[in-house]
Amino acid sequence: AKSGDTALVVPEGKNATIDLNGYTINCQSDLTGDVKDAVFVKNNAALKIISENEAGSITGKNSHIKNLGTLTLDNVKISGIQGNEAIKNDGTLSLKNVSITDNHGGVSVGDEGVLKLSNKVVIKDNAKGSVSKNVVGNLNKKISFEEPLTSDSCIGLGDMETILTNGAKGKALPGNFVSDTGNRYIYWTEDGSEIKISAQ
């Protein structure tokens, strides 16, 4: 995207798929129009961004993504986005074979937002200055799994006190998650079914 371009908006009631096929969405410049996010999925809309062969990329300081509907990313790398977060999620965000690294912020999850993770998901090394900001927001039982996470999946979490997952047993391990500050422990609930994060 270049200066004067407008955002990619998926309107209510519409479904769309973009196959990057190894290519890159790059938005360095400010966008014109009312929507300032490079990609905006509205309520009751759905967008899939996939890359059939080698991984595709989303980069550029203004390549922010806002999701109020259903957004699926598959085989995509996201990096180089400035501002508060790369993805602001208030809908259903599905990540499969996705890395979100080296942005000012990773993923923020609003009260209506949920995360569905599959295969290899890496959300780490997102920071503004010395402050790490990988996955933040309301994560109470918000993370589920469509397919098991690989052992090298790594999801950084801000300081919070909550049960993170909904259906973790057999799909994920506490070791898939890390505390950004080192001030939180991540472990199984007493019944061994879900993963929680706590100061003790």
Secondary structure, DSSP 8 states (H G I E B T S, - for coil): --TT---EEE-TT-EEEEE-TT-EEE--S---SS--SSEEE-TT-EEEEE-SSS-EEEESTT--EEESSEEEEEEEEE----SS-SEEESSEEEEEEEEEESSS--EEE-TT-EEEEEEEEEEE--EETTEE-SEEE--TT-EEEEEEE-TT-EEEE-S--EE-BSS-TTT--GGGEEESSS--EEEE-TTSSSEEEE--
